[in-house]
Amino acid sequence: MNKRQLLKDALLFFPAAGVLPSLVAEAVASVEPAPSPVVPGYDPKSHWYGMGVDVGKCIGCNRCVEACKAENGVPEEPFYFRTWIERYRIHADGEVTVDCISTREGQPEQAEPEDPTVVRTFFVPKLCNQCANPPCVQVCPVGATYQTEDGVVLVDATRCIGCRYCIQACPYGARYLNPKTRTADKCTFCYHRITEGLLPACVEVCPTEARIFGDLEAHADRLVRFHRVNEISVLKPDLNTEPKVLYASLDGEVR
Amino acid sequence: MNGAMPESLYEQLSHQLSQVVGFIYPNEVETQWAILIVVYPYITGIVAGAFILASLVKVFNVVEVQPIYRLALLTALAFMLVAGMPLQLHLGHPERAYEIFFTPQPSSAMAMFGFVYLWYLLGVLLIEIWFEYRQQIVLMAQKSRGIMKAVYGALSLYSKDLSPAAIEFDHKASKVVTIIGIPSAFLLHGYVGFIFGSVKANPWWGSVLMPIVFLMSAIVSGIAMVMFIYIILSLIRNEKLDMRCLDKVGLFLLVAIIVDFALEALDYIHRPWWSYRSCWACSCRS
């Protein structure tokens, strides 16, 4: 931290001592649950959302990443992603190299030269797993990050104190500290869209239908069918987070 | 949309990105818990360690350490009062910090720590120091006049009794508080270890040894800090050092370092035995 930053933080810190009179009013107000960001007539209890990702279908075009950033106002710099694409390359000697193709700024000038040692390559779209047993919710000291009744993990940016414990606790690297709001930020499954019956932006724009959005508890749903007909794996199942992002044809190399 | 991001942060993150070897998740380029979160456990460690040193005198009757008993208590108090500052400065929204006390989340180790900290400050340290200094404060209140008399009067909580029975009670009370204080000091710093050790996403932290390692490191840094301050103060006041006391304290420091080192060594020996893939949580393959 440089001097300027220290002074800036100090400027924020000292007025903080002056908030005492407003504490009582605030405390009374904060007992009430956060206002539900839900459209009238929508019943969150009757849904349990999840997403299916068919790894074999992803072509690594990054349109989902761009759509997500545009829809949700995610900072454009390559350090903040609600969703991103990883590229796995399996070499003839068994070595695996991974990189994130969403961190590249701008389009590459020319195609990458072909690497003859690569025997297989595939793309893996990543996003918040919307865990049924979310470690981020468990650690939030003020309850600013919470799970909705329809199974989406959200952050209340008016409550978040920016301690970043949730970012440390997420095993999937799905959270970041938004430099504009200085609060934790993450994928919401486009909650403002899905509660109106629309699809999340990333699902909407995917040209190969590599992403399937749906309701895991519905009787007839594309995601339920996806779950039934594919061999499903989730990321880091041993951590008991119970992810609701389900991967089909996922290579064991992916973590 | 880009305008809001500070240029310095962008440059810093770009530099960090260029340093990455292997693969990490793109959101993890930014080091979320940086130097301020390193400083904080160090300061709390000094608090716990200094208090444990002070308790050697009161509870275990180590008479050699008596000369630095009060210094150890005041060291603990001084660092306790500032320990929260690095945490406060590190928050994205320091002005909302009080929410940890007003709307705590019971499942969060960090939220519960707020109460452990408060308990230690208000329930142990201040009470112990008050009983230890009450006699002096009452005497000062009698001697001084004007505003200072009022200040000392308030500090003594308007007690005036200097009878032998009252002094005896002070001693007894501070001994009882110390006996409660030892497990509290262990709790204080062990809990700091738990905040890190309970993060299962990071196998480098997620270890049951963490609270004990933190505790032993706390005792090491606390004892060393009190020793250091004692030596500096003696130089400033031009007083002769009590070598008997320093030898004894140095002995405790040595034992604490050996135990601390052994615990750290255990951790490091254990890891290659389990041979986790080196950075298994963040999929780093280096």
Interface residues (C-beta under 8 A of the other chain):
Chain A: M1 N2 R4 Q5 L6 D9 A10 L12 F13 P15 A16 V19 L23 E26 A27 S30 V31 G73 P75 E76 E77 P78 F79 Y80 F81 W84 E86 V96 T97 V98 D99 C100 S102 T103 K126 P135 Q138 V139 C140 P141 V142 G143 R159 C160 I161 G162 C163 R164 Y165 I167 Q168 A169 C170 P171 Y172 G173 A174 R175 Y176 L177 P179 K180 T181 R182 T183 A184 L239 R255
Chain B: M1 N2 A4 M5 P6 S8 L9 Y10 L13 L17 G22 F23 I24 Y25 P26 N27 E28 V29 E30 Q32 W33 A34 I35 L36 M85 Q88 L89 H90 L91 G92 H93 P94 E95 R96 A97 Y98 E99 I100 F102 T103 P104 Q105 S107 S108 A109 M110 A111 G114 S198 V199 K200 A201 N202 W280 A281 C282 S283 R285
